[in-house]
Amino acid sequence: MLYTFLFKGIARRDLSNTRKSIDELPTYTLRKQAESEQQARAFFAPFYVILEGGLVC
């Protein structure tokens, strides 16, 4: 069964290209359908630092 997960994240490219504090960087809303939260996080992990996340009911 597929669930929809939402995450807030910061792009890793933004972290590597600036000296700004983490509070000043843009955050992105990420949405992924997956069988588990672990699978959804693994999809975004190479490109985003996940700040928080949850399951959409």
N, CA, C, O and CB atoms as a CASP TS submission, in Angstrom:
PFRMAT TS
TARGET T0000
AUTHOR 0000-0000-0000
METHOD Language model
MODEL 1
PARENT N/A
ATOM      1  N   MET     1       0.830  -1.173   0.000  1.00  0.00           N
ATOM      2  CA  MET     1       0.000   0.000   0.000  1.00  0.00           C
ATOM      3  C   MET     1       0.882   1.247   0.000  1.00  0.00           C
ATOM      4  O   MET     1       1.844   1.326   0.763  1.00  0.00           O
ATOM      5  CB  MET     1      -0.948  -0.008   1.206  1.00  0.00           C
ATOM      6  N   LEU     2       0.561   2.212  -0.845  1.00  0.00           N
ATOM      7  CA  LEU     2       1.341   3.438  -0.925  1.00  0.00           C
ATOM      8  C   LEU     2       0.746   4.518  -0.030  1.00  0.00           C
ATOM      9  O   LEU     2      -0.470   4.698   0.037  1.00  0.00           O
ATOM     10  CB  LEU     2       1.417   3.929  -2.371  1.00  0.00           C
ATOM     11  N   TYR     3       1.626   5.224   0.646  1.00  0.00           N
ATOM     12  CA  TYR     3       1.249   6.354   1.488  1.00  0.00           C
ATOM     13  C   TYR     3       1.914   7.598   0.918  1.00  0.00           C
ATOM     14  O   TYR     3       2.922   7.501   0.217  1.00  0.00           O
ATOM     15  CB  TYR     3       1.660   6.123   2.986  1.00  0.00           C
ATOM     16  N   THR     4       1.357   8.758   1.213  1.00  0.00           N
ATOM     17  CA  THR     4       1.955  10.019   0.787  1.00  0.00           C
ATOM     18  C   THR     4       2.652  10.655   1.984  1.00  0.00           C
ATOM     19  O   THR     4       2.053  10.826   3.047  1.00  0.00           O
ATOM     20  CB  THR     4       0.881  10.981   0.187  1.00  0.00           C
ATOM     21  N   PHE     5       3.913  11.001   1.800  1.00  0.00           N
ATOM     22  CA  PHE     5       4.711  11.621   2.851  1.00  0.00           C
ATOM     23  C   PHE     5       5.083  13.031   2.425  1.00  0.00           C
ATOM     24  O   PHE     5       5.414  13.272   1.264  1.00  0.00           O
ATOM     25  CB  PHE     5       5.979  10.785   3.156  1.00  0.00           C
ATOM     26  N   LEU     6       5.026  13.962   3.369  1.00  0.00           N
ATOM     27  CA  LEU     6       5.450  15.338   3.145  1.00  0.00           C
ATOM     28  C   LEU     6       6.647  15.629   4.032  1.00  0.00           C
ATOM     29  O   LEU     6       6.686  15.228   5.195  1.00  0.00           O
ATOM     30  CB  LEU     6       4.294  16.338   3.425  1.00  0.00           C
ATOM     31  N   PHE     7       7.624  16.332   3.468  1.00  0.00           N
ATOM     32  CA  PHE     7       8.818  16.711   4.212  1.00  0.00           C
ATOM     33  C   PHE     7       9.124  18.178   3.947  1.00  0.00           C
ATOM     34  O   PHE     7       8.759  18.722   2.905  1.00  0.00           O
ATOM     35  CB  PHE     7      10.026  15.817   3.826  1.00  0.00           C
ATOM     36  N   LYS     8       9.794  18.807   4.897  1.00  0.00           N
ATOM     37  CA  LYS     8      10.409  20.109   4.691  1.00  0.00           C
ATOM     38  C   LYS     8      11.904  19.844   4.602  1.00  0.00           C
ATOM     39  O   LYS     8      12.463  19.116   5.422  1.00  0.00           O
ATOM     40  CB  LYS     8      10.050  21.140   5.852  1.00  0.00           C
ATOM     41  N   GLY     9      12.548  20.436   3.602  1.00  0.00           N
ATOM     42  CA  GLY     9      13.968  20.189   3.442  1.00  0.00           C
ATOM     43  C   GLY     9      14.712  21.373   2.876  1.00  0.00           C
ATOM     44  O   GLY     9      14.115  22.299   2.327  1.00  0.00           O
ATOM     45  N   ILE    10      16.017  21.335   3.014  1.00  0.00           N
ATOM     46  CA  ILE    10      16.918  22.334   2.443  1.00  0.00           C
ATOM     47  C   ILE    10      17.767  21.626   1.405  1.00  0.00           C
ATOM     48  O   ILE    10      18.311  20.551   1.661  1.00  0.00           O
ATOM     49  CB  ILE    10      17.812  23.022   3.547  1.00  0.00           C
ATOM     50  N   ALA    11      17.879  22.233   0.230  1.00  0.00           N
ATOM     51  CA  ALA    11      18.667  21.628  -0.843  1.00  0.00           C
ATOM     52  C   ALA    11      20.144  21.605  -0.458  1.00  0.00           C
ATOM     53  O   ALA    11      20.683  22.599   0.030  1.00  0.00           O
ATOM     54  CB  ALA    11      18.467  22.396  -2.170  1.00  0.00           C
ATOM     55  N   ARG    12      20.783  20.478  -0.678  1.00  0.00           N
ATOM     56  CA  ARG    12      22.207  20.352  -0.356  1.00  0.00           C
ATOM     57  C   ARG    12      23.052  21.319  -1.180  1.00  0.00           C
ATOM     58  O   ARG    12      24.094  21.777  -0.711  1.00  0.00           O
ATOM     59  CB  ARG    12      22.680  18.914  -0.593  1.00  0.00           C
ATOM     60  N   ARG    13      22.621  21.635  -2.398  1.00  0.00           N
ATOM     61  CA  ARG    13      23.379  22.582  -3.225  1.00  0.00           C
ATOM     62  C   ARG    13      23.361  23.976  -2.606  1.00  0.00           C
ATOM     63  O   ARG    13      24.334  24.719  -2.735  1.00  0.00           O
ATOM     64  CB  ARG    13      22.806  22.631  -4.657  1.00  0.00           C
ATOM     65  N   ASP    14      22.262  24.344  -1.933  1.00  0.00           N
ATOM     66  CA  ASP    14      22.193  25.634  -1.248  1.00  0.00           C
ATOM     67  C   ASP    14      23.160  25.676  -0.072  1.00  0.00           C
ATOM     68  O   ASP    14      23.769  26.712   0.195  1.00  0.00           O
ATOM     69  CB  ASP    14      20.763  25.912  -0.766  1.00  0.00           C
ATOM     70  N   LEU    15      23.304  24.570   0.625  1.00  0.00           N
ATOM     71  CA  LEU    15      24.216  24.518   1.769  1.00  0.00           C
ATOM     72  C   LEU    15      25.669  24.641   1.335  1.00  0.00           C
ATOM     73  O   LEU    15      26.476  25.256   2.032  1.00  0.00           O
ATOM     74  CB  LEU    15      24.018  23.222   2.544  1.00  0.00           C
ATOM     75  N   SER    16      26.005  24.064   0.195  1.00  0.00           N
ATOM     76  CA  SER    16      27.403  24.051  -0.235  1.00  0.00           C
ATOM     77  C   SER    16      27.827  25.327  -0.947  1.00  0.00           C
ATOM     78  O   SER    16      29.024  25.563  -1.110  1.00  0.00           O
ATOM     79  CB  SER    16      27.643  22.879  -1.138  1.00  0.00           C
ATOM     80  N   ASN    17      26.882  26.155  -1.375  1.00  0.00           N
ATOM     81  CA  ASN    17      27.218  27.336  -2.167  1.00  0.00           C
ATOM     82  C   ASN    17      27.052  28.654  -1.425  1.00  0.00           C
ATOM     83  O   ASN    17      26.986  29.707  -2.059  1.00  0.00           O
ATOM     84  CB  ASN    17      26.379  27.363  -3.391  1.00  0.00           C
ATOM     85  N   THR    18      26.985  28.621  -0.120  1.00  0.00           N
ATOM     86  CA  THR    18      26.734  29.863   0.603  1.00  0.00           C
ATOM     87  C   THR    18      27.338  29.833   1.994  1.00  0.00           C
ATOM     88  O   THR    18      27.677  28.778   2.531  1.00  0.00           O
ATOM     89  CB  THR    18      25.245  30.127   0.695  1.00  0.00           C
ATOM     90  N   ARG    19      27.460  31.017   2.553  1.00  0.00           N
ATOM     91  CA  ARG    19      27.901  31.144   3.943  1.00  0.00           C
ATOM     92  C   ARG    19      26.752  31.602   4.839  1.00  0.00           C
ATOM     93  O   ARG    19      26.970  31.941   6.002  1.00  0.00           O
ATOM     94  CB  ARG    19      29.077  32.130   4.044  1.00  0.00           C
ATOM     95  N   LYS    20      25.543  31.613   4.310  1.00  0.00           N
ATOM     96  CA  LYS    20      24.378  32.024   5.091  1.00  0.00           C
ATOM     97  C   LYS    20      24.113  31.021   6.207  1.00  0.00           C
ATOM     98  O   LYS    20      24.505  29.856   6.136  1.00  0.00           O
ATOM     99  CB  LYS    20      23.136  32.163   4.186  1.00  0.00           C
ATOM    100  N   SER    21      23.433  31.514   7.242  1.00  0.00           N
ATOM    101  CA  SER    21      23.028  30.588   8.301  1.00  0.00           C
ATOM    102  C   SER    21      21.881  29.728   7.785  1.00  0.00           C
ATOM    103  O   SER    21      21.220  30.078   6.808  1.00  0.00           O
ATOM    104  CB  SER    21      22.609  31.357   9.598  1.00  0.00           C
ATOM    105  N   ILE    22      21.658  28.626   8.436  1.00  0.00           N
ATOM    106  CA  ILE    22      20.632  27.684   7.974  1.00  0.00           C
ATOM    107  C   ILE    22      19.233  28.306   8.027  1.00  0.00           C
ATOM    108  O   ILE    22      18.352  27.908   7.266  1.00  0.00           O
ATOM    109  CB  ILE    22      20.668  26.404   8.824  1.00  0.00           C
ATOM    110  N   ASP    23      19.026  29.273   8.915  1.00  0.00           N
ATOM    111  CA  ASP    23      17.722  29.939   9.023  1.00  0.00           C
ATOM    112  C   ASP    23      17.419  30.822   7.817  1.00  0.00           C
ATOM    113  O   ASP    23      16.253  31.100   7.538  1.00  0.00           O
ATOM    114  CB  ASP    23      17.670  30.775  10.291  1.00  0.00           C
ATOM    115  N   GLU    24      18.439  31.264   7.104  1.00  0.00           N
ATOM    116  CA  GLU    24      18.257  32.160   5.963  1.00  0.00           C
ATOM    117  C   GLU    24      18.061  31.419   4.638  1.00  0.00           C
ATOM    118  O   GLU    24      17.720  32.041   3.631  1.00  0.00           O
ATOM    119  CB  GLU    24      19.443  33.079   5.851  1.00  0.00           C
ATOM    120  N   LEU    25      18.268  30.117   4.625  1.00  0.00           N
ATOM    121  CA  LEU    25      18.152  29.347   3.388  1.00  0.00           C
ATOM    122  C   LEU    25      16.692  29.016   3.088  1.00  0.00           C
ATOM    123  O   LEU    25      15.896  28.843   4.011  1.00  0.00           O
ATOM    124  CB  LEU    25      18.979  28.058   3.479  1.00  0.00           C
ATOM    125  N   PRO    26      16.336  28.927   1.811  1.00  0.00           N
ATOM    126  CA  PRO    26      14.955  28.565   1.472  1.00  0.00           C
ATOM    127  C   PRO    26      14.671  27.104   1.810  1.00  0.00           C
ATOM    128  O   PRO    26      15.531  26.238   1.649  1.00  0.00           O
ATOM    129  CB  PRO    26      14.685  28.822  -0.020  1.00  0.00           C
ATOM    130  N   THR    27      13.465  26.848   2.276  1.00  0.00           N
ATOM    131  CA  THR    27      13.046  25.471   2.526  1.00  0.00           C
ATOM    132  C   THR    27      12.077  25.051   1.429  1.00  0.00           C
ATOM    133  O   THR    27      11.349  25.871   0.869  1.00  0.00           O
ATOM    134  CB  THR    27      12.390  25.325   3.936  1.00  0.00           C
ATOM    135  N   TYR    28      12.087  23.784   1.143  1.00  0.00           N
ATOM    136  CA  TYR    28      11.248  23.225   0.088  1.00  0.00           C
ATOM    137  C   TYR    28      10.284  22.219   0.701  1.00  0.00           C
ATOM    138  O   TYR    28      10.634  21.490   1.630  1.00  0.00           O
ATOM    139  CB  TYR    28      12.112  22.559  -1.022  1.00  0.00           C
ATOM    140  N   THR    29       9.077  22.189   0.174  1.00  0.00           N
ATOM    141  CA  THR    29       8.107  21.177   0.566  1.00  0.00           C
ATOM    142  C   THR    29       8.243  20.013  -0.404  1.00  0.00           C
ATOM    143  O   THR    29       8.097  20.185  -1.615  1.00  0.00           O
ATOM    144  CB  THR    29       6.645  21.748   0.576  1.00  0.00           C
ATOM    145  N   LEU    30       8.520  18.846   0.123  1.00  0.00           N
ATOM    146  CA  LEU    30       8.778  17.659  -0.688  1.00  0.00           C
ATOM    147  C   LEU    30       7.657  16.659  -0.461  1.00  0.00           C
ATOM    148  O   LEU    30       7.255  16.418   0.677  1.00  0.00           O
ATOM    149  CB  LEU    30      10.161  17.029  -0.345  1.00  0.00           C
ATOM    150  N   ARG    31       7.156  16.080  -1.532  1.00  0.00           N
ATOM    151  CA  ARG    31       6.059  15.108  -1.448  1.00  0.00           C
ATOM    152  C   ARG    31       6.473  13.844  -2.192  1.00  0.00           C
ATOM    153  O   ARG    31       6.990  13.907  -3.307  1.00  0.00           O
ATOM    154  CB  ARG    31       4.728  15.695  -2.041  1.00  0.00           C
ATOM    155  N   LYS    32       6.240  12.693  -1.557  1.00  0.00           N
ATOM    156  CA  LYS    32       6.607  11.416  -2.175  1.00  0.00           C
ATOM    157  C   LYS    32       5.627  10.334  -1.754  1.00  0.00           C
ATOM    158  O   LYS    32       5.265  10.233  -0.581  1.00  0.00           O
ATOM    159  CB  LYS    32       8.048  11.013  -1.793  1.00  0.00           C
ATOM    160  N   GLN    33       5.202   9.532  -2.711  1.00  0.00           N
ATOM    161  CA  GLN    33       4.408   8.348  -2.403  1.00  0.00           C
ATOM    162  C   GLN    33       5.361   7.168  -2.270  1.00  0.00           C
ATOM    163  O   GLN    33       6.191   6.921  -3.144  1.00  0.00           O
ATOM    164  CB  GLN    33       3.322   8.080  -3.505  1.00  0.00           C
ATOM    165  N   ALA    34       5.229   6.448  -1.166  1.00  0.00           N
ATOM    166  CA  ALA    34       6.102   5.304  -0.901  1.00  0.00           C
ATOM    167  C   ALA    34       5.405   4.360   0.071  1.00  0.00           C
ATOM    168  O   ALA    34       4.390   4.700   0.678  1.00  0.00           O
ATOM    169  CB  ALA    34       7.476   5.767  -0.330  1.00  0.00           C
ATOM    170  N   GLU    35       5.973   3.175   0.200  1.00  0.00           N
ATOM    171  CA  GLU    35       5.417   2.183   1.122  1.00  0.00           C
ATOM    172  C   GLU    35       5.807   2.456   2.566  1.00  0.00           C
ATOM    173  O   GLU    35       5.121   2.011   3.487  1.00  0.00           O
ATOM    174  CB  GLU    35       5.872   0.793   0.727  1.00  0.00           C
ATOM    175  N   SER    36       6.910   3.188   2.777  1.00  0.00           N
ATOM    176  CA  SER    36       7.337   3.501   4.139  1.00  0.00           C
ATOM    177  C   SER    36       8.019   4.868   4.156  1.00  0.00           C
ATOM    178  O   SER    36       8.453   5.378   3.123  1.00  0.00           O
ATOM    179  CB  SER    36       8.294   2.402   4.688  1.00  0.00           C
ATOM    180  N   GLU    37       8.101   5.444   5.348  1.00  0.00           N
ATOM    181  CA  GLU    37       8.775   6.740   5.492  1.00  0.00           C
ATOM    182  C   GLU    37      10.257   6.602   5.147  1.00  0.00           C
ATOM    183  O   GLU    37      10.852   7.519   4.580  1.00  0.00           O
ATOM    184  CB  GLU    37       8.606   7.290   6.933  1.00  0.00           C
ATOM    185  N   GLN    38      10.842   5.479   5.481  1.00  0.00           N
ATOM    186  CA  GLN    38      12.258   5.244   5.184  1.00  0.00           C
ATOM    187  C   GLN    38      12.515   5.288   3.676  1.00  0.00           C
ATOM    188  O   GLN    38      13.507   5.873   3.241  1.00  0.00           O
ATOM    189  CB  GLN    38      12.709   3.887   5.759  1.00  0.00           C
ATOM    190  N   GLN    39      11.649   4.685   2.881  1.00  0.00           N
ATOM    191  CA  GLN    39      11.796   4.723   1.424  1.00  0.00           C
ATOM    192  C   GLN    39      11.657   6.146   0.900  1.00  0.00           C
ATOM    193  O   GLN    39      12.408   6.562   0.018  1.00  0.00           O
ATOM    194  CB  GLN    39      10.758   3.811   0.754  1.00  0.00           C
ATOM    195  N   ALA    40      10.705   6.888   1.436  1.00  0.00           N
ATOM    196  CA  ALA    40      10.494   8.264   0.996  1.00  0.00           C
ATOM    197  C   ALA    40      11.698   9.135   1.344  1.00  0.00           C
ATOM    198  O   ALA    40      12.142   9.938   0.522  1.00  0.00           O
ATOM    199  CB  ALA    40       9.221   8.841   1.631  1.00  0.00           C
ATOM    200  N   ARG    41      12.225   8.981   2.553  1.00  0.00           N
ATOM    201  CA  ARG    41      13.403   9.758   2.952  1.00  0.00           C
ATOM    202  C   ARG    41      14.616   9.395   2.092  1.00  0.00           C
ATOM    203  O   ARG    41      15.394  10.272   1.715  1.00  0.00           O
ATOM    204  CB  ARG    41      13.721   9.523   4.443  1.00  0.00           C
ATOM    205  N   ALA    42      14.778   8.124   1.785  1.00  0.00           N
ATOM    206  CA  ALA    42      15.916   7.675   0.976  1.00  0.00           C
ATOM    207  C   ALA    42      15.880   8.280  -0.420  1.00  0.00           C
ATOM    208  O   ALA    42      16.931   8.532  -1.010  1.00  0.00           O
ATOM    209  CB  ALA    42      15.932   6.152   0.880  1.00  0.00           C
ATOM    210  N   PHE    43      14.698   8.513  -0.950  1.00  0.00           N
ATOM    211  CA  PHE    43      14.556   9.113  -2.274  1.00  0.00           C
ATOM    212  C   PHE    43      15.122  10.534  -2.289  1.00  0.00           C
ATOM    213  O   PHE    43      15.771  10.927  -3.258  1.00  0.00           O
ATOM    214  CB  PHE    43      13.077   9.123  -2.703  1.00  0.00           C
ATOM    215  N   PHE    44      14.885  11.306  -1.230  1.00  0.00           N
ATOM    216  CA  PHE    44      15.313  12.706  -1.179  1.00  0.00           C
ATOM    217  C   PHE    44      16.694  12.909  -0.569  1.00  0.00           C
ATOM    218  O   PHE    44      17.301  13.960  -0.775  1.00  0.00           O
ATOM    219  CB  PHE    44      14.318  13.503  -0.404  1.00  0.00           C
ATOM    220  N   ALA    45      17.204  11.938   0.171  1.00  0.00           N
ATOM    221  CA  ALA    45      18.446  12.095   0.932  1.00  0.00           C
ATOM    222  C   ALA    45      19.646  12.583   0.116  1.00  0.00           C
ATOM    223  O   ALA    45      20.410  13.397   0.634  1.00  0.00           O
ATOM    224  CB  ALA    45      18.794  10.798   1.561  1.00  0.00           C
ATOM    225  N   PRO    46      19.857  12.142  -1.116  1.00  0.00           N
ATOM    226  CA  PRO    46      21.028  12.636  -1.850  1.00  0.00           C
ATOM    227  C   PRO    46      20.955  14.122  -2.208  1.00  0.00           C
ATOM    228  O   PRO    46      21.986  14.745  -2.463  1.00  0.00           O
ATOM    229  CB  PRO    46      21.201  11.838  -3.107  1.00  0.00           C
ATOM    230  N   PHE    47      19.768  14.684  -2.229  1.00  0.00           N
ATOM    231  CA  PHE    47      19.587  16.049  -2.725  1.00  0.00           C
ATOM    232  C   PHE    47      19.126  17.050  -1.674  1.00  0.00           C
ATOM    233  O   PHE    47      19.294  18.256  -1.851  1.00  0.00           O
ATOM    234  CB  PHE    47      18.609  16.039  -3.836  1.00  0.00           C
ATOM    235  N   TYR    48      18.546  16.559  -0.579  1.00  0.00           N
ATOM    236  CA  TYR    48      17.980  17.444   0.440  1.00  0.00           C
ATOM    237  C   TYR    48      18.361  16.987   1.838  1.00  0.00           C
ATOM    238  O   TYR    48      18.518  15.794   2.098  1.00  0.00           O
ATOM    239  CB  TYR    48      16.461  17.506   0.309  1.00  0.00           C
ATOM    240  N   VAL    49      18.505  17.956   2.732  1.00  0.00           N
ATOM    241  CA  VAL    49      18.611  17.683   4.159  1.00  0.00           C
ATOM    242  C   VAL    49      17.194  17.798   4.701  1.00  0.00           C
ATOM    243  O   VAL    49      16.597  18.873   4.647  1.00  0.00           O
ATOM    244  CB  VAL    49      19.619  18.677   4.894  1.00  0.00           C
ATOM    245  N   ILE    50      16.653  16.709   5.220  1.00  0.00           N
ATOM    246  CA  ILE    50      15.277  16.679   5.702  1.00  0.00           C
ATOM    247  C   ILE    50      15.223  17.302   7.099  1.00  0.00           C
ATOM    248  O   ILE    50      15.937  16.873   8.005  1.00  0.00           O
ATOM    249  CB  ILE    50      14.724  15.220   5.721  1.00  0.00           C
ATOM    250  N   LEU    51      14.372  18.314   7.264  1.00  0.00           N
ATOM    251  CA  LEU    51      14.223  18.979   8.552  1.00  0.00           C
ATOM    252  C   LEU    51      13.092  18.381   9.378  1.00  0.00           C
ATOM    253  O   LEU    51      13.226  18.209  10.590  1.00  0.00           O
ATOM    254  CB  LEU    51      13.980  20.457   8.347  1.00  0.00           C
ATOM    255  N   GLU    52      11.990  18.066   8.729  1.00  0.00           N
ATOM    256  CA  GLU    52      10.845  17.457   9.408  1.00  0.00           C
ATOM    257  C   GLU    52       9.994  16.747   8.380  1.00  0.00           C
ATOM    258  O   GLU    52      10.108  17.013   7.183  1.00  0.00           O
ATOM    259  CB  GLU    52      10.008  18.517  10.178  1.00  0.00           C
ATOM    260  N   GLY    53       9.151  15.855   8.831  1.00  0.00           N
ATOM    261  CA  GLY    53       8.321  15.112   7.894  1.00  0.00           C
ATOM    262  C   GLY    53       7.133  14.471   8.567  1.00  0.00           C
ATOM    263  O   GLY    53       7.049  14.385   9.792  1.00  0.00           O
ATOM    264  N   GLY    54       6.212  14.020   7.725  1.00  0.00           N
ATOM    265  CA  GLY    54       5.034  13.375   8.262  1.00  0.00           C
ATOM    266  C   GLY    54       4.235  12.662   7.192  1.00  0.00           C
ATOM    267  O   GLY    54       4.494  12.802   5.996  1.00  0.00           O
ATOM    268  N   LEU    55       3.264  11.899   7.645  1.00  0.00           N
ATOM    269  CA  LEU    55       2.396  11.108   6.782  1.00  0.00           C
ATOM    270  C   LEU    55       1.112  11.873   6.536  1.00  0.00           C
ATOM    271  O   LEU    55       0.527  12.423   7.469  1.00  0.00           O
ATOM    272  CB  LEU    55       2.100   9.724   7.404  1.00  0.00           C
ATOM    273  N   VAL    56       0.663  11.915   5.279  1.00  0.00           N
ATOM    274  CA  VAL    56      -0.613  12.533   4.938  1.00  0.00           C
ATOM    275  C   VAL    56      -1.676  11.448   4.999  1.00  0.00           C
ATOM    276  O   VAL    56      -1.560  10.426   4.323  1.00  0.00           O
ATOM    277  CB  VAL    56      -0.569  13.214   3.522  1.00  0.00           C
ATOM    278  N   CYS    57      -2.694  11.659   5.791  1.00  0.00           N
ATOM    279  CA  CYS    57      -3.769  10.662   5.938  1.00  0.00           C
ATOM    280  C   CYS    57      -4.841  10.847   4.893  1.00  0.00           C
ATOM    281  O   CYS    57      -5.817  10.096   4.870  1.00  0.00           O
ATOM    282  CB  CYS    57      -4.391  10.742   7.325  1.00  0.00           C
TER
END
